[in-house]
Amino acid sequence: MYPELYSFTFGNSAIPVTAFGVSLTIAFFLFYWMLRRLGKKYSINTAFFSVNLLSFFLTTFFVSRLLHVILYAGLPTKSAFSLEYPFLSFFLMSDFYFSAGGAILAFFGLFWFYMKQRNVVDREEALDISVIAWVFAAIMGYF
């Protein structure tokens, strides 16, 4: 579906590196860079994200893939999920229809979970810079 930039081969199978995956990775790092930059500029502590970076990344990844599998289950023209190889096809799908929606849902769900213990001012400031960083990364990832 997306242009392959490189393909890692392991015996008879190959794992492609697509332009879409590379742009998502770049967008993730741009989000983190912008979040840190805005945090420094407005004196907002961004440790809520830095300390929980792995949990944000993994939750975003799994929920985005899960949302794609659930919403397109049984549609042969849309779903790339295969019951023949369920583990591999969950991680190596070539279609990403609802991945962005699932990623946004997962990120802000986990954000709410981590921020519900903080006071309202800290939560609002962190939400403000997170949304700006998300928009910046989404625009850069789109290009």
Beta strands, then each sheet from edge to edge (+ up, - down):
strand 1: 4-10
strand 2: 13-18
sheet 1: 1+ 2-
end
